[in-house]
Amino acid sequence: MRVVQTGVRQQRRARRGFSLLEILVVIAIIGMISGAVAVAVYKHKITADISVTHTNARTIRLGVKSWWVSHDSATCPTVRTLVSDGELDKGKVGKDVWQQPWRLKCEDNDVTVISNGPDKLPDTEDDIREPEADAYG
């Protein structure tokens, strides 16, 4: 009996570590979980970037309207003008979150603030406008 127990103990001692295959399986599982998390986080980042862009566009639009109170409302200021005249803080409003310049269109005593959106190309479907084009039907 004693010989059998000694043999089992030796086998257990030899088997204490993990095999290379077990380690690779664990690494593969961790990689798949990390990939799924990265995709989910990326989707939320895009949503957050669009939300921040809408908020900054509204701020710029209000800055233009405020600027018109003390300046000629027939003139369409630039973002740089709004910052230099104190209507906007110097912060990061000079460009949108994709580091593209804002476009301002002034017509009929109103202003539309436009960002090129995530694709960074002007006049495409993903452009962000404030006010939104559908706001007035």
Short mmCIF file of the C-alpha atoms (twelve columns), coordinates in Angstrom:
data_MODEL
# 
_entry.id   MODEL 
# 
loop_
_atom_site.group_PDB 
_atom_site.id 
_atom_site.type_symbol 
_atom_site.label_atom_id 
_atom_site.label_alt_id 
_atom_site.label_comp_id 
_atom_site.label_asym_id 
_atom_site.label_seq_id 
_atom_site.Cartn_x 
_atom_site.Cartn_y 
_atom_site.Cartn_z 
_atom_site.pdbx_PDB_model_num 
ATOM 1   C CA . MET A 1   0.000   0.000  0.000   1 
ATOM 2   C CA . ARG A 2   2.762   2.316  0.881   1 
ATOM 3   C CA . VAL A 3   4.328   1.985  -2.558  1 
ATOM 4   C CA . VAL A 4   1.086   3.000  -4.263  1 
ATOM 5   C CA . GLN A 5   0.725   6.093  -2.081  1 
ATOM 6   C CA . THR A 6   4.270   7.166  -2.801  1 
ATOM 7   C CA . GLY A 7   3.655   6.825  -6.537  1 
ATOM 8   C CA . VAL A 8   0.497   8.963  -6.344  1 
ATOM 9   C CA . ARG A 9   2.310   11.626 -4.344  1 
ATOM 10  C CA . GLN A 10  5.067   11.807 -6.901  1 
ATOM 11  C CA . GLN A 11  2.527   12.179 -9.693  1 
ATOM 12  C CA . ARG A 12  0.755   14.994 -7.830  1 
ATOM 13  C CA . ARG A 13  4.038   16.814 -7.232  1 
ATOM 14  C CA . ALA A 14  4.923   16.553 -10.901 1 
ATOM 15  C CA . ARG A 15  1.475   17.901 -11.950 1 
ATOM 16  C CA . ARG A 16  1.380   21.003 -9.711  1 
ATOM 17  C CA . GLY A 17  2.000   23.563 -12.516 1 
ATOM 18  C CA . PHE A 18  -0.107  24.473 -15.541 1 
ATOM 19  C CA . SER A 19  0.520   23.144 -19.000 1 
ATOM 20  C CA . LEU A 20  1.338   25.478 -21.864 1 
ATOM 21  C CA . LEU A 21  -2.008  24.665 -23.475 1 
ATOM 22  C CA . GLU A 22  -3.938  25.692 -20.343 1 
ATOM 23  C CA . ILE A 23  -2.069  28.987 -20.185 1 
ATOM 24  C CA . LEU A 24  -2.744  29.689 -23.879 1 
ATOM 25  C CA . VAL A 25  -6.472  28.987 -23.418 1 
ATOM 26  C CA . VAL A 26  -6.636  31.438 -20.510 1 
ATOM 27  C CA . ILE A 27  -4.769  34.092 -22.540 1 
ATOM 28  C CA . ALA A 28  -7.158  33.576 -25.475 1 
ATOM 29  C CA . ILE A 29  -10.204 33.996 -23.219 1 
ATOM 30  C CA . ILE A 30  -8.765  37.174 -21.688 1 
ATOM 31  C CA . GLY A 31  -8.067  38.487 -25.195 1 
ATOM 32  C CA . MET A 32  -11.656 37.890 -26.320 1 
ATOM 33  C CA . ILE A 33  -13.069 39.608 -23.241 1 
ATOM 34  C CA . SER A 34  -10.709 42.566 -23.747 1 
ATOM 35  C CA . GLY A 35  -11.788 42.862 -27.375 1 
ATOM 36  C CA . ALA A 36  -15.473 42.911 -26.428 1 
ATOM 37  C CA . VAL A 37  -14.854 45.591 -23.803 1 
ATOM 38  C CA . ALA A 38  -12.864 47.706 -26.277 1 
ATOM 39  C CA . VAL A 39  -15.704 47.615 -28.825 1 
ATOM 40  C CA . ALA A 40  -18.256 48.658 -26.196 1 
ATOM 41  C CA . VAL A 41  -16.069 51.489 -24.917 1 
ATOM 42  C CA . TYR A 42  -15.408 52.744 -28.457 1 
ATOM 43  C CA . LYS A 43  -19.157 52.982 -29.194 1 
ATOM 44  C CA . HIS A 44  -19.666 55.033 -26.032 1 
ATOM 45  C CA . LYS A 45  -16.729 57.294 -26.934 1 
ATOM 46  C CA . ILE A 46  -18.263 58.108 -30.310 1 
ATOM 47  C CA . THR A 47  -21.589 58.941 -28.646 1 
ATOM 48  C CA . ALA A 48  -19.823 61.140 -26.091 1 
ATOM 49  C CA . ASP A 49  -17.822 62.945 -28.814 1 
ATOM 50  C CA . ILE A 50  -21.026 63.745 -30.721 1 
ATOM 51  C CA . SER A 51  -22.712 64.986 -27.543 1 
ATOM 52  C CA . VAL A 52  -19.747 67.240 -26.670 1 
ATOM 53  C CA . THR A 53  -19.749 68.603 -30.224 1 
ATOM 54  C CA . HIS A 54  -23.461 69.479 -30.001 1 
ATOM 55  C CA . THR A 55  -22.868 71.240 -26.680 1 
ATOM 56  C CA . ASN A 56  -19.889 73.224 -28.017 1 
ATOM 57  C CA . ALA A 57  -21.837 74.169 -31.158 1 
ATOM 58  C CA . ARG A 58  -24.702 75.508 -28.999 1 
ATOM 59  C CA . THR A 59  -22.176 77.514 -26.951 1 
ATOM 60  C CA . ILE A 60  -20.651 79.000 -30.102 1 
ATOM 61  C CA . ARG A 61  -24.098 79.811 -31.484 1 
ATOM 62  C CA . LEU A 62  -25.032 81.638 -28.280 1 
ATOM 63  C CA . GLY A 63  -21.679 83.438 -28.424 1 
ATOM 64  C CA . VAL A 64  -22.480 84.702 -31.932 1 
ATOM 65  C CA . LYS A 65  -25.910 85.943 -30.832 1 
ATOM 66  C CA . SER A 66  -24.333 87.671 -27.848 1 
ATOM 67  C CA . TRP A 67  -21.642 89.188 -30.105 1 
ATOM 68  C CA . TRP A 68  -24.354 90.579 -32.404 1 
ATOM 69  C CA . VAL A 69  -25.790 92.601 -29.504 1 
ATOM 70  C CA . SER A 70  -22.738 94.891 -29.514 1 
ATOM 71  C CA . HIS A 71  -21.651 94.501 -33.161 1 
ATOM 72  C CA . ASP A 72  -23.158 94.598 -36.635 1 
ATOM 73  C CA . SER A 73  -25.588 91.682 -36.937 1 
ATOM 74  C CA . ALA A 74  -24.994 91.606 -40.694 1 
ATOM 75  C CA . THR A 75  -21.426 90.467 -39.985 1 
ATOM 76  C CA . CYS A 76  -20.685 86.807 -39.387 1 
ATOM 77  C CA . PRO A 77  -17.866 86.518 -36.832 1 
ATOM 78  C CA . THR A 78  -15.336 83.719 -36.662 1 
ATOM 79  C CA . VAL A 79  -14.697 81.615 -33.574 1 
ATOM 80  C CA . ARG A 80  -11.368 83.423 -33.202 1 
ATOM 81  C CA . THR A 81  -13.217 86.774 -33.194 1 
ATOM 82  C CA . LEU A 82  -15.633 85.521 -30.547 1 
ATOM 83  C CA . VAL A 83  -12.730 84.438 -28.335 1 
ATOM 84  C CA . SER A 84  -10.770 87.678 -28.820 1 
ATOM 85  C CA . ASP A 85  -13.880 89.780 -28.061 1 
ATOM 86  C CA . GLY A 86  -14.568 87.791 -24.892 1 
ATOM 87  C CA . GLU A 87  -17.802 86.096 -25.999 1 
ATOM 88  C CA . LEU A 88  -16.189 82.638 -25.714 1 
ATOM 89  C CA . ASP A 89  -13.556 81.272 -23.361 1 
ATOM 90  C CA . LYS A 90  -10.220 80.292 -24.863 1 
ATOM 91  C CA . GLY A 91  -10.792 76.600 -23.961 1 
ATOM 92  C CA . LYS A 92  -10.993 74.002 -26.677 1 
ATOM 93  C CA . VAL A 93  -13.823 75.557 -28.698 1 
ATOM 94  C CA . GLY A 94  -11.494 76.655 -31.500 1 
ATOM 95  C CA . LYS A 95  -11.900 73.232 -33.103 1 
ATOM 96  C CA . ASP A 96  -14.349 70.374 -32.720 1 
ATOM 97  C CA . VAL A 97  -13.442 67.121 -30.953 1 
ATOM 98  C CA . TRP A 98  -12.001 65.748 -34.221 1 
ATOM 99  C CA . GLN A 99  -9.649  68.767 -34.412 1 
ATOM 100 C CA . GLN A 100 -11.494 70.279 -37.385 1 
ATOM 101 C CA . PRO A 101 -12.392 73.979 -37.603 1 
ATOM 102 C CA . TRP A 102 -15.978 75.047 -37.030 1 
ATOM 103 C CA . ARG A 103 -17.989 76.489 -39.901 1 
ATOM 104 C CA . LEU A 104 -20.380 79.352 -39.196 1 
ATOM 105 C CA . LYS A 105 -23.164 80.266 -41.626 1 
ATOM 106 C CA . CYS A 106 -25.018 83.471 -40.886 1 
ATOM 107 C CA . GLU A 107 -28.306 84.077 -42.729 1 
ATOM 108 C CA . ASP A 108 -31.457 86.048 -41.909 1 
ATOM 109 C CA . ASN A 109 -30.253 87.149 -38.445 1 
ATOM 110 C CA . ASP A 110 -29.547 83.568 -37.472 1 
ATOM 111 C CA . VAL A 111 -26.430 81.452 -37.337 1 
ATOM 112 C CA . THR A 112 -25.816 77.776 -37.982 1 
ATOM 113 C CA . VAL A 113 -22.719 76.224 -36.428 1 
ATOM 114 C CA . ILE A 114 -21.426 73.212 -38.341 1 
ATOM 115 C CA . SER A 115 -18.898 70.510 -37.489 1 
ATOM 116 C CA . ASN A 116 -17.680 68.127 -40.191 1 
ATOM 117 C CA . GLY A 117 -18.378 65.234 -37.827 1 
ATOM 118 C CA . PRO A 118 -16.463 61.988 -37.303 1 
ATOM 119 C CA . ASP A 119 -15.526 61.523 -40.976 1 
ATOM 120 C CA . LYS A 120 -13.941 65.023 -41.019 1 
ATOM 121 C CA . LEU A 121 -15.414 65.736 -44.470 1 
ATOM 122 C CA . PRO A 122 -17.653 68.754 -45.110 1 
ATOM 123 C CA . ASP A 123 -21.244 68.425 -46.314 1 
ATOM 124 C CA . THR A 124 -21.675 64.739 -45.551 1 
ATOM 125 C CA . GLU A 125 -24.398 62.848 -43.723 1 
ATOM 126 C CA . ASP A 126 -22.590 62.829 -40.370 1 
ATOM 127 C CA . ASP A 127 -22.123 66.613 -40.150 1 
ATOM 128 C CA . ILE A 128 -23.297 68.062 -36.837 1 
ATOM 129 C CA . ARG A 129 -25.373 71.236 -37.097 1 
ATOM 130 C CA . GLU A 130 -26.710 73.563 -34.457 1 
ATOM 131 C CA . PRO A 131 -29.562 74.218 -34.731 1 
ATOM 132 C CA . GLU A 132 -30.260 70.840 -36.276 1 
ATOM 133 C CA . ALA A 133 -31.636 70.994 -39.814 1 
ATOM 134 C CA . ASP A 134 -34.832 69.184 -38.756 1 
ATOM 135 C CA . ALA A 135 -35.542 71.658 -35.944 1 
ATOM 136 C CA . TYR A 136 -37.663 73.862 -38.199 1 
ATOM 137 C CA . GLY A 137 -39.166 71.147 -40.345 1 
# 
